[in-house]
Structures are given as C-alpha cells and as structure tokens.
Amino acid sequence: MKNSCVEISVYGEKNYRLFLDIIKQELDVIGVCDINAIQAFILLNIGENVITIGEIIARGYYIGSNASYNIRKMILNGYVVQTKSDYDRRAAFLKLTDKGLTLTEKLERILQRHLEAFGKHSKGKFDVEQCIAFLKKVEHFWKDILSRSV
C-alpha cells in the first residue's frame, strides 16, 4: 500500500492536470484560441480582484517560473490590464478587462455545470465543501510542518 501522503499529492497533481485539460477543451468548444488553460486558470483565480503577480504566485494560483510570461500574454491579448502603484513604482496591479471578465463568467458557468453533473454521477454522496475543507486541512498541516523546520 502506498503512503497516504504520497497518494494525496499524486491525486492532487493528477486532478490539477485534468482540470487544465478540461479548461483547454472548454476553451476549444467556445472558440477561444488566444489564451491557454494555465492563463484561463489564472483569470479564474483573479476574478474581480485587483492583485499583484507576487500574490498570484504566493497564493498558489500558479506554480512555476512562467507567471510573468503568462501575465504578459494575457495583457497583450486583452484579458488583463496592468497598472503601476502610485505608492511603490516596483509594484504593479493586475485587473481583468471586460474581455477577461466575460471569459471567466463563461468558464464559471461551464464549470458549474460540470460540478452539478459530478454530483449526479456520484449519486449525491459527494460533498464538495467537505472535500475542500479536507484539502485545506492537509495544506495547513503541511505548511505547519514546513514552518517548524525552518
């Protein structure tokens, strides 16, 4: 039997990648070809907020060194606007444009339908809120371990 911590991580990673595949498939269905799944995922996480690139990375909305590249592409394609801080010239804030908000609204409706279909598929035995709460507990537990070892 595999270690449960390893299994949680493996299934988390697999589901993240499958979710990106679903986003890509849905982008194809609605005819959006100027943004990739990672970028759409970032848009979904920004939503109506104003956020910095650092916050995107720190909050775990995007893992990897290509965050700046993806943000630049989203700005060039009109999904995000970047504004400089009035108080700190090193800081830049990101906000979705109308095009970005429209796409996120479409994707949120599609993903809501997927979630409803999943509920029917699992015959009502699955509680999304309990699943999220469990995953948050795992995250906090592992963060606590890391903070103690520093």
C-alpha positions as CSV (number, residue, x, y, z in Angstrom):
1,M,0.0,0.0,0.0
2,K,1.3,3.4,-0.9
3,N,1.9,6.1,1.7
4,S,-1.3,8.1,2.0
5,C,0.5,11.4,1.9
6,V,2.0,10.4,-1.4
7,E,-1.4,9.3,-2.8
8,I,-3.0,12.6,-1.7
9,S,-0.2,14.5,-3.5
10,V,-0.3,12.3,-6.6
11,Y,-4.1,12.6,-7.0
12,G,-4.0,16.3,-6.3
13,E,-1.5,16.7,-9.1
14,K,-3.4,14.4,-11.5
15,N,-6.6,16.3,-10.8
16,Y,-4.9,19.7,-11.3
17,R,-3.6,18.5,-14.7
18,L,-7.0,17.0,-15.7
19,F,-8.7,20.3,-14.7
20,L,-6.4,22.2,-17.0
21,D,-7.3,19.7,-19.8
22,I,-11.0,20.4,-19.1
23,I,-10.4,24.1,-19.3
24,K,-8.5,23.7,-22.6
25,Q,-11.3,21.5,-24.0
26,E,-13.9,24.1,-23.0
27,L,-11.9,26.9,-24.5
28,D,-11.8,25.0,-27.8
29,V,-15.5,24.4,-27.6
30,I,-16.3,28.1,-27.2
31,G,-13.8,29.0,-29.8
32,V,-11.3,30.9,-27.7
33,C,-7.8,30.3,-29.1
34,D,-5.8,33.3,-27.8
35,I,-5.4,32.1,-24.3
36,N,-4.2,28.7,-22.9
37,A,-5.5,26.7,-20.0
38,I,-3.0,28.0,-17.4
39,Q,-3.8,31.6,-18.4
40,A,-7.5,30.9,-18.1
41,F,-6.9,29.3,-14.7
42,I,-5.1,32.4,-13.6
43,L,-8.0,34.5,-14.8
44,L,-10.5,32.4,-12.9
45,N,-8.4,33.0,-9.7
46,I,-8.1,36.7,-10.2
47,G,-11.8,37.2,-10.9
48,E,-13.0,40.6,-9.9
49,N,-10.0,41.2,-7.6
50,V,-7.0,43.5,-8.1
51,I,-3.9,41.5,-7.4
52,T,-0.1,41.6,-8.0
53,I,1.9,38.9,-9.8
54,G,3.6,38.1,-6.4
55,E,0.2,37.4,-4.9
56,I,-0.7,35.1,-7.7
57,I,2.4,33.0,-7.0
58,A,2.2,33.3,-3.2
59,R,-1.5,32.3,-3.1
60,G,-0.7,29.2,-5.2
61,Y,-2.9,30.3,-8.1
62,Y,0.0,29.4,-10.4
63,I,3.1,27.3,-9.7
64,G,6.1,27.9,-11.9
65,S,8.6,30.4,-13.2
66,N,6.5,31.4,-16.2
67,A,3.9,33.5,-14.3
68,S,5.3,36.8,-15.7
69,Y,5.3,35.3,-19.3
70,N,1.7,34.2,-18.9
71,I,0.6,37.6,-17.4
72,R,2.3,39.4,-20.3
73,K,0.5,37.2,-22.8
74,M,-2.8,37.9,-21.1
75,I,-2.1,41.6,-21.2
76,L,-1.2,41.5,-24.9
77,N,-4.4,39.6,-25.7
78,G,-6.6,42.0,-23.8
79,Y,-7.6,39.8,-20.8
80,V,-5.7,41.7,-18.1
81,V,-4.7,45.3,-17.6
82,Q,-1.6,46.2,-15.5
83,T,-1.4,49.4,-13.5
84,K,1.6,50.7,-11.6
85,S,1.2,51.5,-7.9
86,D,1.0,55.2,-7.0
87,Y,3.0,54.5,-3.8
88,D,5.6,51.9,-4.9
89,R,6.8,52.0,-8.5
90,R,8.1,48.5,-8.2
91,A,4.6,47.1,-7.6
92,A,2.1,46.5,-10.4
93,F,-1.5,45.6,-10.0
94,L,-3.5,43.3,-12.3
95,K,-7.1,43.5,-13.1
96,L,-9.3,41.7,-15.6
97,T,-10.6,43.6,-18.5
98,D,-14.2,43.3,-19.7
99,K,-12.9,40.6,-22.1
100,G,-11.3,38.7,-19.2
101,L,-14.4,39.1,-17.0
102,T,-16.6,37.8,-19.9
103,L,-14.4,34.7,-20.4
104,T,-14.3,33.9,-16.7
105,E,-18.1,34.2,-16.4
106,K,-18.5,31.8,-19.3
107,L,-16.0,29.3,-17.8
108,E,-17.6,29.6,-14.4
109,R,-21.0,28.7,-15.8
110,I,-19.5,25.7,-17.7
111,L,-17.5,24.5,-14.7
112,Q,-20.7,24.9,-12.5
113,R,-22.5,22.5,-14.9
114,H,-19.6,20.1,-14.6
115,L,-19.8,20.2,-10.9
116,E,-23.6,19.6,-11.0
117,A,-23.0,16.7,-13.4
118,F,-20.5,15.3,-11.0
119,G,-23.0,15.5,-8.1
120,K,-25.5,13.5,-10.2
121,H,-22.7,11.0,-11.2
122,S,-21.8,10.4,-7.6
123,K,-25.4,10.0,-6.7
124,G,-25.4,12.8,-4.1
125,K,-22.9,11.1,-1.8
126,F,-20.1,13.6,-2.5
127,D,-19.9,16.9,-0.6
128,V,-17.7,19.4,-2.3
129,E,-17.5,21.6,0.8
130,Q,-16.2,18.7,2.8
131,C,-13.6,17.9,0.2
132,I,-12.4,21.4,0.0
133,A,-12.2,21.6,3.8
134,F,-10.2,18.4,3.9
135,L,-7.7,19.6,1.3
136,K,-7.3,22.9,3.2
137,K,-6.6,20.9,6.4
138,V,-3.9,19.0,4.6
139,E,-2.4,22.2,3.2
140,H,-2.4,23.9,6.7
141,F,-0.8,20.7,8.2
142,W,2.0,20.6,5.7
143,K,2.6,24.3,6.0
144,D,2.8,23.9,9.7
145,I,5.4,21.2,9.3
146,L,7.4,23.4,7.0
147,S,7.3,26.4,9.3
148,R,8.5,24.3,12.2
149,S,11.5,23.0,10.3
150,V,12.8,26.5,9.4
